[in-house]
């Protein structure tokens, strides 16, 4: 049988797990495994003199779990979240699957094969599409020593969920799922760190298609900023001399032209900041001034198109004359494709290795081209 390292990361908020883990350890030993047991407490946890107890100076279950992986000596390494009440038989069967499968990383999934309630099945399907596993918040994860040694220096753990960082470092061909009965759990929330990992996994799996969806989501929020400010500026600027003067060529009045220009500029700035922070987060190490100027210049064609349609359509079509915000929507949609193309390949270029090293605080999201 195998040498198994059973690693239990804990924080000050972790529930008492001694009885539950003891049953799993006993089950593994009865199955013939040589079990190494490690309890790793983060900086919020209490000191312990018990054999196999480790305390680190960082916070979070994920950091404690990775530290346990680094210190463990087993051939099969199993991370067990103390917030999950796993059945000992499931743990034993899980380790047997880890030993027998050709996969390097095994996830104990509560939703494998679409099992469970409809909400759980929907969640599992969505998570599998996004991350490559139906249960990315699983509290039972196993990895083989050979694969761990290859990726351990690349792990950048954060948050309270153990699996996310390993998913980004083990490709889909090296993963496997093991169906378990859904355990009683006191954990299940998604925090900011988990959403960052979710974005990272989606970018890896779908490349530019993922970024296009994020870009459109940011654009939708920018459209709200644009349209609401456009309506406000029309009220503030309407009724004066500007409203009685026409804009050459495209038509429309100067008050409408100025309102459109101001609202587009405001929305452009909003979209730039969100896209720099979220959609193209790998480029945050670059100069924000240079990127903003490049973003504005590269989108000049889209801006001109959006601005022109806001003036041209109301001056030519009766419907848009009565519904000027609808003309603005047409302009926004028409400019989106141009804006994404310029942003992706011109403004927010992938960081070079030297840039990534000089900005260690910036997530180094490796870029995968879309195969769709």
C-alpha positions in Angstrom: 0.0 0.0 0.0 1.0 3.7 -0.4 2.6 6.2 1.9 -0.3 8.7 2.5 0.2 12.2 3.9 -3.1 13.4 5.3 -2.9 17.2 5.7 -5.5 19.2 7.6 -5.1 23.0 7.4 -6.9 25.0 10.1 -7.6 28.6 11.2 -9.0 30.0 14.3 -12.5 29.6 12.8 -12.1 25.9 12.0 -14.5 23.7 13.9 -13.3 20.8 16.1 -12.3 18.1 13.7 -10.4 15.6 15.9 -13.1 12.8 16.0 -13.9 13.1 12.3 -10.3 13.1 11.1 -9.4 10.3 13.6 -12.0 8.1 12.0 -10.5 8.7 8.5 -7.0 8.1 9.7 -8.1 4.8 11.3 -9.9 3.8 8.1 -6.8 4.5 6.0 -4.6 2.5 8.4 -7.0 -0.4 8.3 -6.8 -0.4 4.5 -3.1 -1.0 4.8 -1.8 2.5 4.1 1.2 4.1 6.0 -0.3 7.3 7.2 1.5 10.5 7.9 -0.7 13.1 9.7 -0.1 16.8 9.6 -2.2 19.6 11.1 -1.1 23.0 9.8 -2.5 26.1 11.5 -2.4 29.6 10.0 -1.3 32.6 12.0 -4.7 32.9 13.6 -4.7 29.4 14.9 -3.5 28.3 18.3 -0.1 26.8 19.1 0.1 23.1 19.5 2.8 20.7 20.8 1.2 17.7 19.3 3.2 15.5 16.9 2.5 16.5 13.3 1.4 20.0 14.2 2.8 23.0 12.3 2.0 26.7 12.6 2.8 29.3 9.9 3.0 33.1 9.9 0.5 33.5 7.0 -3.3 33.5 7.0 -5.9 31.4 5.2 -6.6 27.7 4.8 -5.1 27.6 1.3 -1.7 28.9 2.5 -1.7 26.5 5.4 -2.6 23.6 3.0 0.2 24.4 0.6 2.7 24.6 3.5 1.5 21.2 4.5 2.1 19.9 1.0 5.6 21.3 1.0 6.5 19.6 4.3 4.7 16.3 3.8 6.8 13.2 2.8 4.1 10.9 1.4 3.7 9.6 -2.1 0.0 10.4 -2.1 -0.9 13.8 -0.5 -4.4 14.4 0.6 -5.7 17.8 1.8 -8.8 17.6 4.0 -10.8 20.7 4.9 -11.9 20.5 8.6 -15.1 22.3 7.7 -16.4 19.2 5.8 -17.6 16.1 7.7 -16.4 13.4 5.3 -17.4 9.7 5.8 -14.3 7.6 6.6 -15.3 5.1 3.9 -15.4 7.8 1.3 -11.9 9.0 2.3 -10.6 5.5 2.0 -12.2 5.0 -1.4 -10.9 8.4 -2.5 -7.3 7.5 -1.6 -7.7 4.2 -3.4 -8.9 6.0 -6.5 -5.9 8.5 -6.3 -3.5 5.5 -6.1 -5.0 3.7 -9.1 -5.9 6.5 -11.5 -3.4 7.8 -14.1 -4.5 11.4 -13.2 -2.2 13.5 -11.0 -4.9 15.5 -9.3 -8.1 14.1 -7.9 -11.1 16.1 -6.7 -13.8 14.7 -4.4 -16.9 16.0 -6.1 -20.3 16.3 -4.6 -21.7 17.0 -8.1 -20.0 14.5 -10.3 -22.2 13.1 -13.0 -25.0 15.6 -12.4 -26.0 14.0 -9.1 -27.9 15.8 -6.3 -30.6 18.4 -6.3 -31.4 20.4 -9.5 -29.6 23.5 -8.0 -26.6 21.3 -7.3 -26.6 19.8 -10.8 -26.8 23.3 -12.3 -24.0 24.5 -10.1 -21.9 21.5 -11.0 -22.5 21.9 -14.7 -21.6 25.6 -14.6 -18.5 25.1 -12.5 -17.3 22.3 -14.8 -17.7 24.6 -17.8 -15.8 27.4 -16.1 -13.1 25.5 -14.2 -12.9 22.0 -15.6 -14.2 20.4 -12.4 -17.8 20.2 -11.0 -16.8 21.0 -7.4 -14.0 23.6 -7.3 -14.9 24.3 -3.6 -14.3 20.7 -2.7 -12.8 20.1 0.8 -11.0 16.9 -0.2 -8.2 17.0 -2.7 -5.4 14.6 -3.6 -2.3 15.0 -5.6 0.6 12.6 -6.4 4.1 13.4 -5.3 5.7 13.5 -8.8 3.2 16.1 -10.0 3.4 18.1 -6.8 7.2 18.4 -7.0 6.8 19.9 -10.5 4.3 22.6 -9.5 5.0 23.4 -5.8 7.1 26.4 -6.6 4.4 27.8 -8.8 1.6 27.7 -6.2 0.4 31.1 -5.0 -2.4 30.1 -2.5 -4.9 32.6 -1.2 -8.3 32.4 0.5 -9.9 29.5 2.3 -10.5 27.0 -0.5 -7.8 24.5 -1.1 -8.3 23.5 -4.8 -8.3 26.7 -6.8 -4.5 27.2 -7.1 -3.8 23.6 -8.0 -6.5 23.7 -10.7 -4.6 26.5 -12.5 -1.3 24.5 -12.4 -2.6 21.0 -13.4 -4.0 20.8 -16.9 -7.4 19.2 -17.6 -5.8 16.0 -18.8 -4.1 15.5 -15.4 -7.3 15.8 -13.4 -9.9 13.3 -12.2 -13.1 13.5 -10.1 -14.3 11.0 -7.5 -18.0 11.1 -6.6 -18.7 11.3 -2.9 -21.9 11.6 -0.8 -22.3 15.3 -0.1 -20.9 15.8 3.4 -22.3 18.1 6.0 -20.3 21.3 5.8 -19.8 24.7 7.5 -17.9 26.1 4.5 -19.1 27.1 1.1 -18.8 30.9 0.6 -17.0 32.5 -2.3 -14.7 35.4 -1.4 -12.8 37.9 -3.5 -9.8 35.6 -3.8 -12.0 32.8 -5.1 -13.5 35.0 -7.8 -10.0 36.0 -8.9 -9.2 32.3 -9.3 -12.4 31.7 -11.1 -11.5 34.4 -13.6 -8.0 33.0 -14.0 -9.4 29.5 -14.7 -11.9 30.8 -17.2 -9.2 32.8 -19.0 -7.0 29.7 -19.1 -9.8 27.5 -20.5 -11.4 29.9 -23.0 -8.7 32.5 -23.7 -10.0 35.5 -25.6 -13.6 34.3 -25.6 -13.6 34.6 -21.7 -12.1 38.0 -21.9 -14.7 39.1 -24.5 -17.5 38.1 -22.1 -15.8 40.0 -19.3 -15.3 43.0 -21.7 -19.0 42.9 -22.6 -19.9 42.7 -18.9 -17.8 45.8 -18.2 -19.3 47.4 -21.2 -22.8 46.8 -19.9 -21.9 48.6 -16.7 -20.3 51.3 -18.8 -23.5 51.6 -20.8 -25.4 52.4 -17.6 -22.9 55.1 -16.8 -23.1 56.4 -20.3 -26.8 56.5 -20.7 -27.6 57.9 -17.2 -25.0 60.7 -17.6 -26.2 61.3 -21.2 -29.7 61.9 -20.0 -28.4 64.1 -17.2 -26.2 66.2 -19.5 -29.1 66.7 -21.9 -31.2 68.2 -19.1 -28.3 70.4 -17.9 -27.3 71.6 -21.4 -30.7 71.8 -23.1 -32.8 74.9 -23.7 -29.9 77.4 -24.3 -28.2 78.7 -27.4 -26.5 75.3 -28.0 -29.9 73.7 -28.5 -30.6 76.2 -31.4 -27.4 75.5 -33.3 -26.9 72.5 -35.7 -23.8 70.4 -36.0 -22.5 70.3 -39.6 -22.4 67.1 -41.6 -23.9 64.6 -39.1 -26.8 66.8 -38.0 -28.2 67.2 -34.5 -27.9 70.1 -32.1 -24.7 71.3 -30.3 -26.2 70.6 -26.8 -26.8 67.0 -27.8 -23.3 66.8 -29.3 -21.7 68.1 -26.1 -23.8 65.9 -23.9 -22.8 62.9 -26.0 -19.1 63.8 -25.8 -19.1 64.2 -22.0 -21.0 61.0 -21.4 -18.8 59.0 -23.8 -15.7 60.3 -22.1 -17.1 59.4 -18.6 -18.0 55.9 -19.8 -14.7 55.5 -21.6 -12.8 56.2 -18.4 -15.1 53.9 -16.4 -14.6 51.0 -18.9 -10.8 51.6 -19.0 -10.4 51.3 -15.3 -12.6 48.2 -14.9 -11.0 46.5 -17.9 -7.5 47.2 -16.6 -8.4 45.9 -13.2 -10.5 42.9 -14.2 -10.6 41.8 -17.9 -6.9 42.4 -18.7 -5.6 42.3 -15.1 -2.3 40.8 -16.3 -1.4 44.3 -17.7 -1.8 46.2 -14.5 1.9 46.6 -14.1 2.1 49.0 -17.1 1.9 52.7 -17.0 -1.8 53.7 -16.4 -1.3 57.1 -18.2 0.2 55.5 -21.3 -2.5 52.8 -21.3 -5.3 55.3 -20.9 -4.0 57.5 -23.7 -3.5 54.5 -25.9 -7.0 53.2 -25.0 -8.6 56.5 -25.9 -6.7 56.9 -29.1 -7.2 53.3 -30.2 -11.0 53.7 -29.6 -11.2 56.9 -31.5 -12.9 55.1 -34.4 -15.5 53.5 -32.1 -16.0 56.8 -30.2 -16.5 58.7 -33.5 -19.0 56.0 -34.7 -20.9 56.1 -31.4 -21.0 59.9 -31.3 -22.0 60.2 -34.9 -24.9 57.7 -34.6 -26.2 59.6 -31.6 -26.6 62.7 -33.7 -27.3 61.2 -37.1 -30.1 58.8 -36.2 -32.3 61.3 -34.3 -31.9 63.8 -37.2 -32.9 61.2 -39.8 -35.3 58.7 -38.1 -38.4 59.8 -36.3 -38.3 56.9 -33.8 -34.8 57.9 -32.6 -35.8 61.6 -32.6 -38.3 60.6 -29.9 -36.0 58.1 -28.2 -32.5 59.5 -28.2 -31.2 57.0 -25.6 -32.1 54.2 -28.1 -29.8 55.9 -30.7 -27.1 55.9 -28.0 -27.5 52.2 -27.5 -27.1 51.6 -31.2 -23.9 53.6 -31.1 -22.5 51.7 -28.1 -23.2 48.3 -29.6 -21.6 49.2 -32.9 -18.5 50.4 -31.2 -18.0 47.4 -28.9 -16.3 45.1 -31.4 -13.9 47.8 -32.4 -13.2 48.7 -28.7 -12.4 45.0 -27.7 -10.1 44.4 -30.6 -8.1 47.5 -29.9 -8.0 46.9 -26.2 -7.0 43.3 -26.4 -4.2 43.5 -29.0 -3.0 47.1 -28.6 -3.6 48.6 -25.2 -3.5 45.7 -22.7 -0.7 43.5 -24.2 0.5 40.5 -22.3 3.2 41.3 -19.8 6.6 40.2 -20.6 8.5 37.9 -18.1 10.7 40.9 -17.1 7.6 43.1 -16.4 6.0 40.3 -14.4 9.1 39.9 -12.3 9.4 43.6 -11.7 5.8 43.7 -10.5 5.4 40.7 -8.1 2.2 42.1 -6.7 0.5 41.8 -10.1 -1.1 38.4 -10.8 0.8 36.7 -13.6 -2.1 35.3 -15.5 -0.7 33.1 -18.2 -2.4 33.7 -21.5 -4.0 30.9 -23.4 -5.3 31.6 -26.9 -8.9 30.6 -27.5 -9.5 27.5 -29.5 -13.2 28.3 -30.2 
